[in-house]
Amino acid sequence: MDSQRDTTDQFLPRFDAAGLVTAIVTEAATGTLLMVAHMNAEAIALTRATGQAHFWSRSRGALWRKGETSGNGLMLAEMRVDCDQDALLLRVTPAGPACHTGRRSCFYRRVEADGRLTFLNDDAQD
Amino acid sequence: MDSQRDTTDQFLPRFDAAGLVTAIVTEAATGTLLMVAHMNAEAIALTRATGQAHFWSRSRGALWRKGETSGNGLMLAEMRVDCDQDALLLRVTPAGPACHTGRRSCFYRRVEADGRLTFLNDDAQD
């Protein structure tokens, strides 16, 4: 553990070998977990400058603004950083469903003891 | 997007090149984000078998049970998986502070516009 990073009052993101940190997105009003993505330095800077969540797509190798095609952008209410500064929490106000499936949250399935997944309704995701 | 993984009712974790998925840990009773870690197949299996959260430490290259040294274990209430099955949500009942700093959550600092971090009290982390 880098003890400096957990006590400092300076924002010093600890990027991995690919230049990324994990970004956890929750709904500001409810705290509900909406999605997880990755951010590079540019995505962080753009998110802070514009107030709209930007991420780095590992599969496409490209920067993207959430909602640029779907219209379902995420307005930043608050950003937090974890103890070792390799993960960010984005508390947002979503303009629509955060998941590409049209669901409120990407975490819409519960893992059961037998390995089956149970699908949850949007209102059961809090 | 692997469309099969987002519609299936089978738990089929999509591990990265290092054999890991992202694990997001929230407090079951409140939904508060506590910590983020990584899990390999063995950590997932042990967590499901024992009901106590296990992770893979990338820095130490070792499996660990949260609380094995601190005593602050995480009892699993529910596991969920995201649309493309490369991230898990562990809803837990914590036996004590989840963060190694003694705080309830690892996300105890807000990123301000000027790049300074504001430290939050435990009860401001919901």
Interface residues (C-beta under 8 A of the other chain):
Chain A: M1 D6 T8 D9 Q10 F11 T22 I24 T26 T30 G31 T32 L33 M35 V36 R48 E78 M79 R80 V81 D82 C83 D84 A87 L88 L89 C99 H100 T101 R103 C106 F107 Y108 R109 R110 V111 A113 G115 R116 L117 T118 F119 L120 D126
Chain B: M1 D6 T8 D9 Q10 F11 T22 I24 T26 T30 G31 T32 L33 M35 V36 R48 E78 M79 R80 V81 D82 C83 D84 A87 L88 L89 C99 H100 T101 R103 C106 F107 Y108 R109 R110 V111 A113 G115 R116 L117 T118 F119 L120 D126
